[in-house]
Amino acid sequence: MSLHVIVGSGPVGTAAARLLAERGERVRVVTRRGSGPEHPAVERVAADAADADRLTALTEGADALYNCANPAYHRWPTDWPPLAGALLTAAERTGAVLATVGNLYGYGPVDGPMTEQTPLAATGTKGRVRNRMWEEALAAHRAGRARVTEVRGSDYLGAGGTSLPMLVLPRVLDGRRVFLPVDWDAPHTWTYIPDVARTLVVAAADARAWGRAWHVPSAPAAGMRELATRAAALSGAPAPKLTRMPYPVLWLGGLANPVARELRETAYQFDRPYLMDSTAAAATLGIEATPLDRALKETVTALRR
């Protein structure tokens, strides 16, 4: 059995841990509080992953080190640099492949579908933070100090996520009105959480995946209204009641709420088409996206539970 070390027990970290454990691998999940999925093959360790020496000791002998961490949204500029630095240091010292869960923030506003070759031209704080993390990891890879890869998904669909669908769908299933600053009909790529975990695990183990980023295979784009309508039909809920909040309301909310303030930076993702091309990973790594109806059905079942 190979050892796999996962930092973070959020939805992707948990899904990756279960996937590896059920495959017969040894899994060590590292979080501040020692949380993680319960499984005979999963060891849960309480540790500060920003402590490079401690993380190195926990990663010794591992085939791969997975960055599935997710600092508080408004603390990315403060919390990500030391954490990303410790992860890269541990990978350099132990030889474990560093596989990072990324996102699309680094591209910034883009006209047309995003590919892995789209320039990392973000001007916002969060996008620049993610870009610096990737540039430092890639520099270490090119210098022969580490083996790295990154998988990037669009907004998540699936139980445990905190993206737009997981804010909207519980209210839709309860028949309540949803009031948010989004274009409900703009086509948008949604990435299913189990598909992120599958892509992450495959990329960590495949030498062809190292030294570059990959987009998680995702179902064809659908507007949030379509997504909500299909979810309501699957659950027998009434037709969704969706109202677009004027942007100034979000701006004013940010005066008092730090999370709302951070959402100003990424508001562009929901006021126009937001499309991700994931054909490269599908063709090279052999991963197929979960069909949208199946992903929705599984999400609705989990929410009802």
Secondary structure, DSSP 8 states (H G I E B T S, - for coil): --EEEEE--SHHHHHHHHHHHHTT-EEEEEESS------TTEEEEE--TT-HHHHHHHHTTEEEEEE-----GGGHHHHHHHHHHHHHHHHHHH--EEEEEE-SGGG-S-SS-B-TTS-----SHHHHHHHHHHHHHHHHHHTTS--EEEEE-SEEESTT--SHHHHHHHHHHTT-EEEESS-TTS-B-EEEHHHHHHHHHHHHH-GGGTTSEEE------B-HHHHHHHHHHHHT----EEEE--HHHHHHHTTT-HHHHHHTTTGGGGSS-B-B--HHHHHHH------HHHHHHHHHHHHH-
